[in-house]
Amino acid sequence: MTETNRAIEAVWRMESGRLIATLVRLVGDIDLAEELAQDALVEALEQWPQSGIPRNAGAWLTAIAKRRAIDNWRRQETLGKKYGMLAADLSTDERTSLHPGDADVEALDDPVGDDLLRLIFIACHPVISRQARVALTLRLLGGLSTDEIARAFLTPPATVAQRIVRAKRTISEAHVPFEVPSRAEFGARLSSVLEVIYLIFNEGYSATAGDDWMRPALCEEALRLGRVLAGLIPGQSEVHGLVALLEIQASRMGARTNRSGEPVLLLDQDRSRWDQMLIRRGLTALARSQAVSRGVAPGPYLLQASIAACHARARRADETDWARIAALYDQLARLTPSPVVELNRAVAVAMAAGPAEGLRIVDAIVATGALTRYHLLPAVRGDLLVKLGRSTEARGEFERAADLTQNERERALLRERANAPHNSQM
């Protein structure tokens, strides 16, 4: 791939979401919007290697895509008002060149924030299944191809393609309006949007399967989407809370593996390798979230960001305020009760009040029959047993956890711990 092609790919990653958002508003059809955007990309690949990349590449792509829309309507002889409106928008550009060196193309769309926000809510509509929301979001807003999404989640491309097709069909059949939801619907819809971004980040941060411990590209994409959302709706505390959480979590990525690519657990990480810029960004977003939510009970993402901030502020592992973290998990468990939250609370309680207290919580989870296929349940139980000196029992827990995980790096770590359960802690 040439330098120009790499640059075009980078431009597409940055601009495709905005471009498709604008086109969806204009044509009212996701498939057609994608087709028009791809046409614009093809033309860029043909022209830019010779002419160079325009200073305002996004406006260039938008102008080309809108002309393709006009051609499409002309062929269908259904121009009507849309053709007249678009023709007026484009009249100035018909008299100018779209090559660099000339004046940049004027932005031809409505405020892009409105279009992006509209598309985010369409892609993450709760009428679509969770897996389909993730796939459609990455396709429309991340500019990822079906094959790229499939590789990211270790899913056959045909499966991803089917999810995207079904999602689009569901949106069409449910007559989902191409607009930001009303105030009455906003809470539920925003929750769906935040959940999808959170899921994308988590898959990148701790890959559920495959040979890689992390997939940084997914984390970067989730962060980008979160930052976009925070800019579009700055008055929502939970949006800033999610961004704060992701920024702080991402700050640790450079320390989560050693030079051989093997996982390094939180308490063993070299904190000098944590990205201080991302931590500062995360703490700033946390402060915004707290300011917006003043006088209102904190939401789940604000609480999780507050927990992440406790780790970020500790210069050494033994300076971590585990009592504060345990208290925050108590709030989170009351707000969004789930076995996974309870398992995380058990870890914090064990660090704050001793492993016996943590084990009591874990054993209560085991007794419910929940998380039977979740590898971190036996992993955490094994760690607590190690701390209590019950190494033989711990070995069995680590072996069980290794059998349950589908991530090869994590499996190797757990088997190592099974062979030496008195060593490194989770």
Secondary structure, DSSP 8 states (H G I E B T S, - for coil): --HHHHHHHHHHHHHHHHHHHHHHHHHS-HHHHHHHHHHHHHHHHHHHHHH---TTHHHHHHHHHHHHHHHHHHHHT--HHHHHHHHHHHTTGGGS--STTS------SS-HHHHHHHHHHHHT-TTS-HHHHHHHHHHHTS---HHHHHHHTT--HHHHHHHHHHHHHHHHHTT--SS---HHHHHHHHHHHHHHHHHHHHHHHS-SEES-S--HHHHHHHHHHHHHHHHH-TT-HHHHHHHHHHHHHHTTGGGSB-TTS-B--GGGS-GGGS-HHHHHHHHHHHHHHHHHTTTS---HHHHHHHHHHHHHH-SSGGG--HHHHHHHHHHHHHHS--HHHHHHHHHHHHHHH-HHHHHHHHHHHHHHTTTTT-THHHHHHHHHHHHTT-HHHHHHHHHHHHHH-EEHHHHHHHHHHHHSTTS---
